[in-house]
């Protein structure tokens, strides 16, 4: 069994933090919408049928992690994906889910996440 060097362990920890940040269905829904272009918080609230504080909190999390950027436009703030690779990562995850979705759905190690309507 190969030993994991400390620098590799740091990389693994950082990767786990990324996936933990993406592990919320509301944040994934926001990312999916932002992949289609810039949105205001009010646009996201309407599309996700959620509350403004909830959406704003998730946007703040994504912004703090460097996954979304914002820019003021008049009195509004527009949000967009910071890196197109994020959308590519999610598309790759969808392909993986097509191959393993049944097993993941039955996996007893993780609770089923609630998906925003």
Secondary structure in CASP SS format (residue, H / E / C, confidence):
PFRMAT SS
TARGET T0000
AUTHOR 0000-0000-0000
METHOD secondary structure of the structure
MODEL  1
X C 1.00
X C 1.00
X C 1.00
X C 1.00
X C 1.00
X H 1.00
X H 1.00
X H 1.00
X H 1.00
X H 1.00
X H 1.00
X H 1.00
X H 1.00
X H 1.00
X H 1.00
X H 1.00
X H 1.00
X H 1.00
X H 1.00
X H 1.00
X H 1.00
X C 1.00
X C 1.00
X C 1.00
X H 1.00
X H 1.00
X H 1.00
X H 1.00
X H 1.00
X H 1.00
X H 1.00
X H 1.00
X H 1.00
X H 1.00
X C 1.00
X C 1.00
X C 1.00
X C 1.00
X E 1.00
X E 1.00
X H 1.00
X H 1.00
X H 1.00
X H 1.00
X H 1.00
X H 1.00
X H 1.00
X H 1.00
X C 1.00
X C 1.00
X C 1.00
X H 1.00
X H 1.00
X H 1.00
X H 1.00
X H 1.00
X H 1.00
X H 1.00
X H 1.00
X H 1.00
X H 1.00
X H 1.00
X H 1.00
X H 1.00
X C 1.00
X C 1.00
X C 1.00
X E 1.00
X E 1.00
X E 1.00
X E 1.00
X E 1.00
X E 1.00
X C 1.00
X C 1.00
X E 1.00
X E 1.00
X E 1.00
X E 1.00
X E 1.00
X E 1.00
X C 1.00
X C 1.00
X H 1.00
X H 1.00
X H 1.00
X H 1.00
X H 1.00
X H 1.00
X H 1.00
X H 1.00
X H 1.00
X H 1.00
X H 1.00
X H 1.00
X H 1.00
X H 1.00
X H 1.00
X H 1.00
X H 1.00
X H 1.00
X H 1.00
X H 1.00
X H 1.00
X H 1.00
X H 1.00
X C 1.00
X C 1.00
X C 1.00
X C 1.00
X C 1.00
X C 1.00
X C 1.00
X C 1.00
X C 1.00
X C 1.00
X C 1.00
END
